[in-house]
Amino acid sequence: MNTAVLRLNCEDKKGIVYNVSRFLYERGGNIIDAQQHTEQLDNRFFMRVHFDRGEMKTTKLELRKDLDGLAQEFNMDVQLAFGDERKRMAIMVSKYDHCLYDLFLRHQYGEVNADIALVVSNHPDLERVAESFRVPFCCVPVDKNDKEGSERRVLEIFRQHYVDFVVLARYMQVLTPLMVNAYRHRIINVHHGFLPAFKGAKPYHQAYEHGVKLIGATSHYVTEDLDMGPIIQQETVRVNHTHSAEDLVMMGRDVEKKVLSFAVKAHAEDRIMVYRHRTIVFE
């Protein structure tokens, strides 16, 4: 509970690691883990520092203010998250329940370092699932002629529940810029990722008909460009002619659950940094 995570990125230059370490040391912080990465193409430096602040004499507000000074000195983009301020996530679903169940169970087992604030759906079908895990459920139907109106109602619900980030656990609606802008780089989606890609209804059945040899899934942040946001995790499974369309659906569900839960855990633990159109995901 007395830990914090500092994430930063700036132009790569000498002295960054030294000055960040000194900054924390002078205030009584103890580094637990530090990771860094340099993007050679843009000469950009990225760093994540997980530190113990149990013996720090500064308050949270003072630490943020001091950090702003360091950021100005090196022209850094910085983010600071405290371990005793758990994020609150909203899960959005439609009718598929496998990702929802998986997130509920992982949260119940203590694998997800965030609180599930509520479940929002455009259908009432999965209300019983949320109730069984004692999580509030809200049904907000989507008016195809006024999607922004529906999203405004959802955003108001999120505000009332103090939602920090959103997980689309097979929410079968395309979000408008209204929602995307409200939670920029804080909406995580999962979708099937095939080679080649199959769009529309029953993608696994399309894959079966074309005799694919790999099926997979991708978790990513949502942007205005459909399924083109910064990728967080991808996995594939090799298949062959002996697998039926139903086999592909079953195997696809497992991959979708894995890549989505990976992304949710990484986001909750402040292990992801977005730069341009890509992500740096620290271990």
C-alpha positions as a printed NumPy array, in Angstrom:
array([[  0.   ,   0.   ,   0.   ],
       [  2.953,   2.346,   0.595],
       [  4.302,   1.934,  -2.919],
       [  4.014,   4.05 ,  -6.031],
       [  4.804,   3.769,  -9.736],
       [  6.505,   6.508, -11.711],
       [  6.36 ,   6.36 , -15.51 ],
       [  8.195,   8.833, -17.678],
       [  9.385,   9.386, -21.211],
       [ 11.58 ,  12.057, -22.764],
       [ 14.391,  12.563, -25.241],
       [ 17.18 ,  10.146, -24.451],
       [ 20.125,  11.926, -22.858],
       [ 22.742,  11.325, -20.189],
       [ 21.836,  11.557, -16.535],
       [ 18.145,  10.644, -16.584],
       [ 18.432,   7.435, -14.554],
       [ 20.825,   9.112, -12.11 ],
       [ 18.591,  12.133, -11.565],
       [ 15.407,  10.087, -11.177],
       [ 17.127,   7.798,  -8.674],
       [ 18.549,  10.779,  -6.772],
       [ 15.156,  12.48 ,  -6.785],
       [ 13.564,   9.5  ,  -5.018],
       [ 16.537,   8.884,  -2.705],
       [ 16.623,  12.474,  -1.451],
       [ 12.969,  12.193,  -0.465],
       [ 13.342,   8.885,   1.338],
       [ 12.045,   6.628,  -1.428],
       [ 13.417,   3.134,  -1.993],
       [ 13.387,   1.706,  -5.521],
       [ 11.874,  -1.78 ,  -5.674],
       [ 12.138,  -2.261,  -9.405],
       [ 13.172,  -0.104, -12.356],
       [ 12.901,  -0.831, -16.07 ],
       [ 13.825,   1.274, -19.037],
       [ 13.659,   1.239, -22.817],
       [ 15.055,   3.443, -25.571],
       [ 13.338,   3.86 , -28.915],
       [ 16.244,   4.163, -31.334],
       [ 14.088,   5.516, -34.152],
       [ 13.024,   8.624, -32.228],
       [ 15.78 ,   8.641, -29.597],
       [ 13.048,   8.454, -26.961],
       [ 13.694,   7.154, -23.435],
       [ 11.031,   5.334, -21.384],
       [ 11.257,   4.368, -17.739],
       [  9.042,   2.739, -15.129],
       [ 10.049,   2.909, -11.475],
       [  8.216,   1.003,  -8.758],
       [  9.255,   2.383,  -5.385],
       [  8.501,   2.163,  -1.66 ],
       [  7.436,   5.473,  -0.152],
       [  6.896,   4.185,   3.397],
       [  9.743,   6.345,   4.751],
       [  9.208,   9.343,   2.513],
       [  8.655,  12.617,   4.352],
       [  6.775,  14.341,   1.535],
       [  3.032,  14.194,   1.026],
       [  1.513,  13.001,  -2.223],
       [  0.814,  16.572,  -3.26 ],
       [  4.364,  17.666,  -2.468],
       [  5.801,  14.719,  -4.335],
       [  3.774,  15.555,  -7.428],
       [  4.824,  19.197,  -7.237],
       [  8.518,  18.278,  -6.891],
       [  8.159,  15.817,  -9.751],
       [  6.815,  18.587, -11.982],
       [ 10.089,  20.426, -11.428],
       [ 12.141,  17.411, -12.49 ],
       [  9.877,  16.937, -15.508],
       [ 10.423,  20.519, -16.63 ],
       [ 14.182,  20.172, -16.287],
       [ 14.302,  17.202, -18.663],
       [ 11.159,  18.004, -20.68 ],
       [  9.596,  14.751, -19.503],
       [  6.087,  13.392, -19.752],
       [  5.48 ,  11.9  , -16.3  ],
       [  2.734,   9.868, -14.635],
       [  2.647,   8.988, -10.95 ],
       [  0.299,   6.402,  -9.442],
       [  0.012,   5.458,  -5.77 ],
       [ -0.505,   1.901,  -4.589],
       [ -3.197,   2.852,  -2.074],
       [ -5.347,   4.392,  -4.81 ],
       [ -6.721,   1.359,  -6.632],
       [ -8.194,   2.003, -10.043],
       [-11.882,   1.411, -10.65 ],
       [-12.829,  -0.316, -13.879],
       [-16.122,  -0.613, -15.701],
       [-16.771,  -3.693, -17.809],
       [-18.928,  -3.318, -20.915],
       [-20.5  ,  -6.432, -22.436],
       [-23.2  ,  -7.46 , -24.878],
       [-24.256, -11.13 , -24.818],
       [-21.01 , -13.138, -24.854],
       [-20.085, -14.037, -21.287],
       [-16.692, -15.816, -21.408],
       [-14.518, -12.719, -20.955],
       [-16.831, -11.362, -18.257],
       [-16.661, -14.583, -16.226],
       [-12.892, -14.707, -16.637],
       [-12.406, -11.155, -15.355],
       [-14.732, -11.747, -12.421],
       [-12.848, -14.892, -11.4  ],
       [ -9.403, -13.332, -11.815],
       [-10.551, -10.388,  -9.713],
       [-11.951, -12.755,  -7.094],
       [ -8.589, -14.585,  -6.967],
       [ -6.749, -11.308,  -6.449],
       [ -5.033, -11.351,  -9.847],
       [ -6.344,  -7.945, -10.953],
       [ -5.099,  -4.927,  -9.013],
       [ -8.261,  -2.898,  -9.561],
       [-11.84 ,  -2.766,  -8.339],
       [-14.767,  -3.65 , -10.593],
       [-17.06 ,  -0.65 , -10.256],
       [-19.929,  -1.967, -12.392],
       [-20.976,  -3.789, -15.55 ],
       [-22.721,  -1.91 , -18.355],
       [-24.437,  -3.674, -21.24 ],
       [-26.647,  -2.855, -24.173],
       [-28.64 ,  -6.018, -23.383],
       [-30.085,  -7.359, -20.095],
       [-28.907, -10.941, -20.672],
       [-25.852, -10.948, -18.363],
       [-27.391,  -9.157, -15.399],
       [-27.616, -12.445, -13.483],
       [-23.863, -12.981, -13.921],
       [-23.047,  -9.593, -12.416],
       [-25.504, -10.205,  -9.588],
       [-23.858, -13.546,  -8.755],
       [-20.563, -11.677,  -8.214],
       [-22.317,  -8.828,  -6.35 ],
       [-21.379,  -6.222,  -8.949],
       [-23.834,  -3.474, -10.011],
       [-25.308,  -3.932, -13.474],
       [-26.745,  -1.247, -15.751],
       [-28.49 ,  -1.875, -19.052],
       [-28.22 ,   1.021, -21.494],
       [-29.727,   0.115, -24.889],
       [-27.979,   1.661, -27.871],
       [-30.112,   3.755, -30.193],
       [-28.538,   3.307, -33.615],
       [-29.887,   6.744, -34.58 ],
       [-28.416,   8.417, -31.491],
       [-25.376,   6.458, -30.293],
       [-23.891,   9.553, -28.656],
       [-27.052,   9.967, -26.605],
       [-26.658,   6.429, -25.289],
       [-22.979,   7.028, -24.574],
       [-23.755,  10.23 , -22.666],
       [-25.934,   8.176, -20.342],
       [-23.107,   5.651, -19.934],
       [-20.555,   8.39 , -19.241],
       [-22.799,   9.847, -16.569],
       [-23.049,   6.408, -14.946],
       [-19.256,   6.128, -15.093],
       [-18.927,   9.514, -13.415],
       [-21.274,   8.449, -10.632],
       [-19.199,   5.303, -10.044],
       [-15.805,   7.07 , -10.297],
       [-14.639,   4.872, -13.168],
       [-10.939,   5.167, -14.083],
       [-10.808,   2.844, -17.087],
       [-13.113,   0.742, -19.241],
       [-12.863,  -2.867, -20.432],
       [-14.818,  -3.973, -23.496],
       [-15.348,  -7.661, -22.728],
       [-16.891,  -8.471, -26.112],
       [-19.029,  -5.347, -26.237],
       [-20.416,  -5.559, -29.744],
       [-20.776,  -1.859, -30.453],
       [-18.466,   0.634, -32.155],
       [-17.742,   3.525, -29.798],
       [-18.099,   7.103, -30.976],
       [-15.397,   9.778, -30.513],
       [-17.411,  11.039, -27.524],
       [-16.57 ,   7.933, -25.48 ],
       [-13.073,   7.534, -26.907],
       [-12.081,  11.091, -26.015],
       [-13.513,  10.804, -22.508],
       [-11.268,   7.797, -21.78 ],
       [ -8.322,   8.254, -24.136],
       [ -5.927,   5.297, -23.749],
       [ -8.136,   3.992, -20.949],
       [-10.514,   1.792, -22.974],
       [ -9.271,  -1.757, -23.534],
       [-10.835,  -3.921, -26.236],
       [-10.375,  -7.496, -27.426],
       [-11.09 ,  -8.862, -30.88 ],
       [-10.28 , -11.915, -32.926],
       [ -7.115, -11.49 , -34.973],
       [ -6.905, -13.879, -37.902],
       [ -4.49 , -14.325, -40.765],
       [ -6.218, -13.29 , -42.958],
       [ -8.66 , -11.131, -41.009],
       [-12.311, -12.086, -41.183],
       [-14.835,  -9.366, -40.497],
       [-18.539,  -9.473, -39.884],
       [-20.644, -12.296, -38.471],
       [-19.228, -15.661, -37.371],
       [-15.51 , -14.947, -37.982],
       [-14.458, -18.362, -36.677],
       [-16.777, -20.078, -39.136],
       [-15.308, -17.972, -41.945],
       [-11.842, -18.996, -40.786],
       [-12.868, -22.655, -40.837],
       [-14.252, -22.388, -44.356],
       [-10.961, -20.878, -45.563],
       [ -8.869, -23.551, -43.877],
       [ -6.772, -21.22 , -41.734],
       [ -3.767, -22.599, -39.886],
       [ -3.648, -19.947, -37.166],
       [ -6.33 , -18.275, -35.104],
       [ -5.679, -15.575, -32.56 ],
       [ -6.804, -12.532, -30.648],
       [ -5.571,  -9.032, -29.903],
       [ -6.079,  -6.692, -26.964],
       [ -5.615,  -3.006, -27.65 ],
       [ -6.591,   0.491, -26.631],
       [ -9.586,   1.906, -28.471],
       [ -9.165,   4.844, -30.843],
       [-11.396,   6.484, -33.439],
       [-10.015,   4.066, -36.059],
       [-11.842,   0.762, -35.628],
       [ -9.543,  -1.985, -34.293],
       [ -6.47 ,   0.115, -35.092],
       [ -5.545,   1.322, -31.587],
       [ -2.199,   0.68 , -29.841],
       [ -1.753,  -3.071, -29.396],
       [ -1.169,  -4.397, -25.879],
       [ -1.045,  -8.174, -26.352],
       [ -1.503, -10.748, -29.111],
       [ -1.59 , -14.527, -29.101],
       [ -2.188, -17.189, -31.718],
       [ -3.057, -20.894, -31.683],
       [ -2.133, -23.305, -34.455],
       [ -5.049, -25.241, -35.946],
       [ -5.442, -27.739, -38.779],
       [ -8.006, -29.491, -40.952],
       [ -9.133, -31.777, -38.106],
       [-10.562, -28.876, -36.113],
       [-14.236, -28.081, -36.62 ],
       [-15.735, -24.603, -36.654],
       [-16.973, -25.272, -33.126],
       [-13.414, -26.196, -32.087],
       [-12.181, -22.873, -33.438],
       [-14.853, -21.001, -31.502],
       [-13.866, -22.786, -28.294],
       [-10.136, -22.224, -28.826],
       [-10.777, -18.615, -29.801],
       [-12.626, -17.957, -26.562],
       [ -9.598, -19.113, -24.574],
       [ -7.224, -16.856, -26.503],
       [ -9.548, -13.873, -26.165],
       [ -9.71 , -14.346, -22.388],
       [ -5.923, -14.564, -22.121],
       [ -5.061, -11.462, -24.108],
       [ -7.805,  -9.391, -22.477],
       [ -6.858, -10.347, -18.923],
       [ -3.187,  -9.66 , -19.713],
       [ -4.063,  -6.158, -20.883],
       [ -6.332,  -5.439, -17.921],
       [ -3.703,  -6.533, -15.403],
       [ -0.94 ,  -4.599, -17.156],
       [ -3.04 ,  -1.428, -17.253],
       [ -4.098,  -1.772, -13.613],
       [ -0.45 ,  -2.174, -12.58 ],
       [  0.659,   0.885, -14.602],
       [  2.952,  -1.207, -16.792],
       [  1.872,   0.27 , -20.137],
       [  3.097,   3.42 , -21.824],
       [  1.581,   4.637, -25.096],
       [  3.806,   6.396, -27.583],
       [  2.379,   7.452, -30.921],
       [  0.613,   4.367, -32.306],
       [  2.338,   1.728, -30.195],
       [  2.733,   0.603, -26.615],
       [  5.7  ,  -0.145, -24.39 ],
       [  4.586,  -2.884, -21.982],
       [  6.965,  -3.422, -19.092],
       [  7.092,  -6.815, -17.388]])
